[in-house]
Amino acid sequence: MNTLNRRQAIVRTACAAAAGALGAVLPARSDADPPAQPSSGEARPVTVGLATFGFTSLSNAQLAKELSDAGVRTIQLFLSQTDSNYWRYNSRSDLSGLTPDRCRAIAETYRQAGIALHSIGVYTNLIHPDAAERGANLEYFESMMRIGGAMGVKVFITEAGDYHAPEAAGIAYHFREEVWHRMVATGKELATLAERHDAVVLFEPYFGGFLASAKRARLFLEEVGSPRIRALLDPANLLELNDLDEMIGQLGPHIDCFHAKDRKLHVERGVPAGQGDLDYRKFVTLAARRAPHAPLILEYVGPTDYRQALAHLRHTLEAVGLKAG
């Protein structure tokens, strides 16, 4: 009855194939502008990483070796590997098997391979209208924070979540007035949990959901009003509604991470970096200037295509005078 959501579809395809804030837009700059420079005058390396949710056919040890051999030194962990299959998009799973010792062992598998864990993907449903369901999902989120604590990870990634309800007066559920206020209240509850665990939660906007534009995402973050609730910007998610200057102009002070994938205009499904309409030269230039601390995390890739996307990102950075770290 349910159709595949956009992330589940990508994961299934990969498996089959392989097994402070700104209130106005900042002035646009051309791609020719030099990237941000630290005080020493030497360009700061841009951290390049990779999300693991497309590698469901590999164990953590296999994936750590694969990525280490490819020179990947940072990951965003989705707990989607054969020996840690816990990640469920827009839902939750039984985490009882993830004991503190098991969590430490998973993290150590990557660190021994020279790979840092930047963040953990959660992506549970925070917009559900049922209070009990939202409460259960917040409890699940806090359990993921405990797992992250055992792994030495303090950054967690999410969206608002998907929920489809009959439209009222032509207004989609995500844009109803009461849903806005409820989501802000949920964001504040999540900030309290993050404070308890010394964590930071990054919300990812997407043009088909609650945080449908850079401006709407900025307004949400400002109303939640917590340094524990910040932004992950995936430009491919907003390409249909915002240009790059608008995205980074609106969200720049809030951004702690970027997703690096791609999308064709007027198409719902994302694709690996370099296969869509996103101007990658401008993207990496603006990212390095506005949020030089934020890593670029490749997404929507699996064992068969991640090296191509990684090469595209590294070559683009080099082309604009930046170094991949």
N, C-alpha and C positions, 0 to 999 in steps of 0.2 A: 504493500500500500504506500509506503513512504518512498520517495525518490532519493537518490544519493545526493548528499550535500556536496558543496564544491570541493571541500578537502577530502572527503571520503572518496569522491570520484577520482581525484588525482592519485590518492594512495592506491586504490584498486588498479588504476591504469599502470602505475609504476610496478606493482607486484606482478601483473600479468606480463609486462614487458621484460622484467628482469628477475623476477622473483624478488611677578613677572611676565605674564603672557601678552602676546601681541594682539591688538584689537583690530589691526588693519594689515593688509598685505604689504610686505616689504617690497622695495623697488626691485624690479627685475634687473638681472645682470646677464651678460652674454657668457657663452661657454668659454670665451677667450680670456675671461677674467682669471687671474691667478688664484689657486686654492688658498685656503687659510694657512698661514705660516705661524709656527710657534715663535717665541721671542728670540730663539737662537738663529732664526732665518732659514732653518732646514725643515723641509716638509715633514709633517708628522705622518707616520705610516697609518694607513686606514685598515682597521681590523676587518678581515674577511672571514666569515664563518659559514656554517651550513646547518640547516634544520634536518633532524634525523627521521621525520615521520614518513619519508618516502622510501626508507630502507627496511621495510618490514620482513624481508627475506633473510636478513643477516642478524646474527647474535651481536651483542655489545662488543665482544672481543673481535669478531670478524670486522665489524664496522670500524672499530678503533684502528685496526691495522690498515684497512682500506683507506681511510681518510688520512692517516699519518703518512702512508706511502705517497699520497697525492699532495702532501704539504699543507693540509688543512689543520689549523691549530686552535680553532674555536668552534664549538657547536652550540646549538640550541636543542636541548634534549626533549624528545616527545614520548619517551617510554613506549616505543612502538616496535622494539626489536623482539626477536623470537624468544629470548629468555627474559623479557620484561615487557610483555604485551598488555599494557594497562591503559593506554591512551584511547579515549573515546571522545570524538568531537561532539560538542553541544550536549553532552551527557556526563555520566560518571561511571566509574568501575569500582570493583572490589579491590581495595588497596591493602588488604590484610596480609598479603604475601610479601609486601615491601617492608620488611623489618629494618630497623636502623643499620644492622650489620650488612644486610643485602644492599641497602642504598649506598653505604660506604664502599662496598665492593664494586658496584657499577661505576661509581664516580672514579674510583682508583683505576679501573680498567682503562678509562680514557686518559687520565692524568699520566699513567705510566707510559702511554703512547705519545705523550707530549701535547695533549689536547686539553684545553681549558673548557669548562662548562660555563657558558655565559648566563643561561637562563633555562627555565623549564616551561614547556607549553602546557596550559591547562584547558582553556577554551570550553569551559562548562557553560550552562545556560543561566545567565543572570537576569534575563528579561521575562522569564515565565510569569504569567499572571497569578499563578497559585502560590500563596505565601509559603506553604509547606514545602513545595518543590524548590522554590528559591532558597529557603532555609537549608534544605538538604544539599543543594549545590554549593552554598557558602561553606557548609561544614566540609564538603568534599574539597573545596579550595583550600581550606585551612589544613586539611590532611596533606595536601600537596605541598603546602608551606613547611610542614613538619618533615616531609620527605626531602625537600630542598635543604632544610637545615642540616639533616644528616649527611647530605651530599656536599655541603659547603656552598650551596647556591642560594642567592637571596633575591633573584629577579624572576618574575613569573609573567607569562604572556597570556592574554585572553582577548576575546571579543565580547560584545554585549550578549551574544547568543541569538539563536533563531527561534522565533515562535510565530506561527501563522494563525490568525483568527479572522472570522468574518469581518469585512470592512464595515465601518459605521460612517455614514454620511460621506462616503468616498475617501475617507482617510485611512491609510494603511495602519496596521497595528503599531508598527515601530514609531509612527509619527503622531500618535494620539497624545493629547495633553497629559492625561493621567499616567501614561507610560513614561513620559519624560521625568515627571516628579518621582515616580517609583524607582526608576533607574538611578537617579541622583541619590536617593536614599540608600539604594543597594550599594552604590559606589562608596558612600560614606561608611557603610558597614564593612565593606571590603578593606577600606583604609584602616579601620580599627583593627582588623585581623592582621593586616600588614605591619602595623605598628607593634603589635604583640610579638610578632616573629622577626622584627627588624628586617622586613622585606619591602620590595617595591613591586607594584603591579603595573604592567604596561598594557594599555588598551589599544587595540588595532582597529582603525576605521575601515569600513568596507561600504561601497556605494549601494549595495543591496540590503543594508541592515540599519540598525539604530544610529550608528555613527557614520552617516552616509556621506559626509563631506568633511573637509578639513576644518571649516568654520564650526560646524556642529560639534565635532570632536573637541575643538578648543573650548567652546562654551560649556560642554559637559565637564571637562577637566577643571575649568575655572569655578564652576558651581560646586563640584565636589570639594575643591579647595584643600587638597592634601598633597604634600610633597611625596607621599607614598603611592599616589596614583598618577601615572605619567603616560607617555605615548610611545607606541611603536608605529612608525610610518611605513607602509607598503605602498609606494606610489602607484603600482599597477592596480591597486584596489580603488583608487580615486581618479584614475585616468579619465574616466567617462565624464566626471563632473568638475574636476579642478585641473589646472595646469601645474607644473612643478613649482613655479614661483609662488602660487597661491598655497599649495600644500605646505611647503616649508616656511613660507612667510607666516602662515597662521599658527603652525604647530612647533616651529623651531625651538622655542625655549622649553618645550615639554618633551622633546624627542630624546630617548635614550637608546633606541635601536632602530634599524631599518631592515625590512625584508627586501631582498633583491630577487624578484621574479619579473614577469612581463605579462602583457595582455594586449590583444588586438582591440582596437576601438570597437564599441558596440557589440562586444562578445563577452559573455559572462565568465567563461572559464579562463583561468590563468595558465600561463605557459612558462617554461624555463627562461632565464635571462637571455636576451638577444633574439628571441623568437616572436616579439610583439612590436607594438608601436611606441613603447617608452623610449624617450631620448636618454640613453644611458650616459652619454658624455655629460649632459647637463645635470642629470641626477647625481652622479658621483661628485661633480664639482660643487653643486649646492650642498650636498650632504657634508662634504669635508669642510666647507666654509661655515655652515650654520650649526652643525652638531658634530664636530671632529672627534668627540669621545665615543660616538655611537657606532657600533659595528654594523657592517653590511652582511646580513645573513641570507645566503642563497636558500631558496624555497622552491617547492614544486619540482624537485629533482630526485632521482633515484640512482641505482647502480649503473644504469646504461647511459645516462645523460648528464650526470653531475660534472664530469670533467669538462665537457663542452661549455656548460654554463660558467664553471669556475674560470676557464680560460678567457671567456668573453669578459667577465668582470675584471680579471687581472689586467687584461690587455687594455680595457677602457680606462682603468685607473692610470696605467702607464702612459696612455695617449694624452691625458690631460695633466701630466706631470706629477702624479701621485704615486706613492709606493704602497703596495699591499702588505699588510702585516699579519 
